[in-house]
Every structure is written in structure tokens, then in C-alpha cells.
Amino acid sequence: MGLLSDAKAKQPDRDLDSIYDMMVEYQDFPKPGKPFVDVFPILRDPQALQVVVNRFVDHLRDKQVDVIVGLEARGFVLGPAVAIGLGIPFVPIRKKNKLPGDCFSVSYEKEYGPDVLEIQKGSIPPGAKVVTMDDVLATGGTAQAAEKLIRMMEAVPLETNVILEGKILKGADLLEAPVFSLFQI
């Protein structure tokens, strides 16, 4: 059995239960011995994606969020949709050398090895309350790098929002801000 089937939790509503069932687990991807949970089936289904976006918007509506940042790549799908729902700006955080202009950079370790993330200088105003959006939180390295970039902008990491949180990897323990996830395994 895989991570998803081992942790199949009954959700309090049918919308989320059916969305959980859409995720697919692949063994040995992208490296041997590593499981990968694919959320793309949710993104391919307009109704499921709308439910997910609405859950994040409803969760964040009263939190006085100023900016949504999205992590490359699936955070680029969720982040703008949530930002539109809240009527606030979206700012991308990308891998090194993918953004034009002056950028802040952070090196970090992720589950599969080292990497570098960047954000454009001046894209978030100082003091802004920022929520990070991504699909999955595993080891927490990417989300922790995002928090560092947000602080470099003199902004405040308010929360990290993900579809799926891998609780067994304890990635949330690395983060300053709390994590909100629709599902945990």
C-alpha cells in the first residue's frame, strides 16, 4: 500500500473526500525509493479545482492577507486563483535565473537535493502579510526558503497553504508561520 491509501481519512464532506480520491501516488519518482503524490488530476478537473480554490479563499478571507506568493510550479496555478478570489496581488517565487531584474535569492535543501529560489526585489511591499501557496508540503525546504525570501522583502510570512501535507516528514516544523492543508498523510 502507498501513502495515500494508508492514510485515507474520512473527510467531513463529500467534496473533499472525492478530491482526495483524485490524487495519484507514484513510487520511485523522481528518484528510486521516493514516493510522489500527483495533484494534477485535481487541476485537470474544473469543479474539483474550484472547490479547492474556494476552500483556500474561505479559509483566508478574514485573515487580512495582503499578498499571495506561489511556489514554482503548481503554486502558480493555485496562487493566482486564490489571489483573485481575495482581490489581492499574486507574486511568483521561481527557481534561479527565471525572473528578470534584481532578485533576492535563497539556497535550500529539498527532498531531492539542493536548489535556489528567487523573488523580484520590490514585488512585495514592506510590512505586507503574505501567504505562500503550493501543492504539497513534504520536507519543508521549499516553504522555508519562501519564508526567508518574504522576510528579505521586509514582509511577514503569515501562513503556508497546501493541498497535501506530508505530516510524517515534519516539514511544518521548519516553518515560522503555521500551515493550512486540505489533507494530511
Beta strands, then each sheet from edge to edge (+ up, - down):
strand 1: 24-26
strand 2: 36-38
strand 3: 67-71
strand 4: 90-95
strand 5: 103-110
strand 6: 113-120
strand 7: 129-137
strand 8: 156-165
strand 9: 179-184
sheet 1: 1+ 2-
sheet 2: 5+ 6- 4+ 3+ 7+ 8+ 9+
end
